[in-house]
């Protein structure tokens, strides 16, 4: 099970009685992300994901009653954070941390499409 799937399952279990709501679930707003130079190497899109993981933890953890459930939630969030970390490593050290050929360029193009001229 992926970290993202595990996070969704845990949030569903903790906040919604085990069943994900049909309505779109939204998190509180967070600050506009900055440039990779000021965000630990994360792109703006990755920073949004990182912020959402933090918000999920802050919203969900007060509702956790069992220590084992808390461990599972933290582990699932850490799994997602590891994925973000590996993206930074592959970008910053492409000769050591290999990626699928062309994937770094595709990611950069998607980031430019999403953020346009606002990239720092």
C-alpha atoms as one frame of an Amber mdcrd trajectory, in Angstrom:
protein
   0.000   0.000   0.000   1.391   3.415  -0.892   1.860   6.130   1.707  -0.875
   8.236   0.116  -3.340   5.345   0.201  -2.413   4.619   3.808  -2.886   8.288
   4.775  -6.324   8.375   3.159  -7.306   5.122   4.870  -6.118   6.407   8.256
  -7.871   9.789   7.918 -11.030   7.989   6.822 -10.821   5.686   9.815 -10.027
   8.439  12.347 -12.291  11.256  11.192 -15.047   9.642   9.131 -15.828   6.326
  10.811 -13.981   4.261   8.216 -15.688   5.534   5.091 -14.314   8.386   2.990
 -16.989  11.083   2.520 -18.598  11.547  -0.878 -18.140  15.312  -0.651 -14.781
  16.845  -1.461 -12.727  17.127   1.718 -10.739  20.342   1.936  -7.926  21.335
   4.235  -7.381  24.749   5.775  -5.538  27.168   3.487  -1.786  27.422   3.771
   0.789  29.929   2.667   1.659  30.300  -0.990   4.773  28.209  -1.596   8.044
  29.910  -2.474  10.892  28.831  -4.696  12.871  25.578  -4.319  15.792  27.626
  -2.987  13.709  28.615   0.059  11.783  25.326   0.478  14.466  22.687   0.933
  14.636  22.000  -2.790  10.933  21.237  -3.195   9.178  22.645  -6.233   6.085
  24.730  -5.588   3.821  21.781  -6.354   5.774  19.519  -4.014   5.631  22.202
  -1.310   1.829  22.229  -1.573   1.804  18.457  -1.039   4.187  18.804   1.897
   1.969  21.488   3.439  -1.107  19.282   2.969   0.622  16.381   4.745   1.361
  18.657   7.699  -2.240  19.893   7.756  -3.572  16.331   7.589  -1.466  15.402
  10.588  -2.502  18.500  12.563  -6.191  17.921  11.877  -6.189  14.163  12.370
  -3.777  13.474  15.241  -5.936  15.038  18.011  -8.630  12.475  17.147  -6.316
   9.466  17.443  -7.043   7.481  20.585  -4.848   4.410  20.184  -1.018   4.520
  20.140  -0.882   1.942  17.344  -3.194   4.030  15.181  -0.980   7.084  15.792
   2.093   5.097  14.702   0.323   4.009  11.509  -0.706   7.585  10.694   2.797
   8.954  11.286   4.345   6.123   9.271   2.011   6.734   6.320   2.775  10.462
   6.315   6.505   9.764   6.573   6.224   7.431   3.595   4.771  10.282   1.524
   7.466  12.647   2.774  10.133  10.136   1.718   8.733  10.234  -1.800   9.097
  14.015  -1.840  12.659  13.757  -0.531  13.633  11.308  -3.245  12.362  13.723
  -5.918  14.711  16.430  -4.589  17.650  14.015  -4.575  16.961  12.860  -8.140
  16.795  16.474  -9.334  19.861  17.678  -7.432  22.012  14.586  -8.030  20.768
  13.066 -11.304  24.038  11.198 -11.940  23.769   9.350  -8.631  20.022   9.007
  -7.976  18.763   7.803 -11.345  15.361   8.590 -12.817  13.455   7.264 -15.781
  14.936   8.901 -18.888  13.157  12.189 -19.601  11.163  12.197 -16.346  13.004
  15.159 -14.819  12.352  17.212 -17.939   8.668  16.228 -17.971   8.362  17.187
 -14.304  10.005  20.568 -14.974   7.663  21.187 -17.932   4.590  20.357 -15.819
   5.809  22.686 -13.093   6.247  25.523 -15.616   2.772  24.875 -17.059   1.209
  24.985 -13.617   2.985  28.036 -12.246   3.947  29.892 -15.438   5.959  33.049
 -14.995   5.500  33.053 -11.211   8.354  30.564 -10.791  11.123  32.020  -8.682
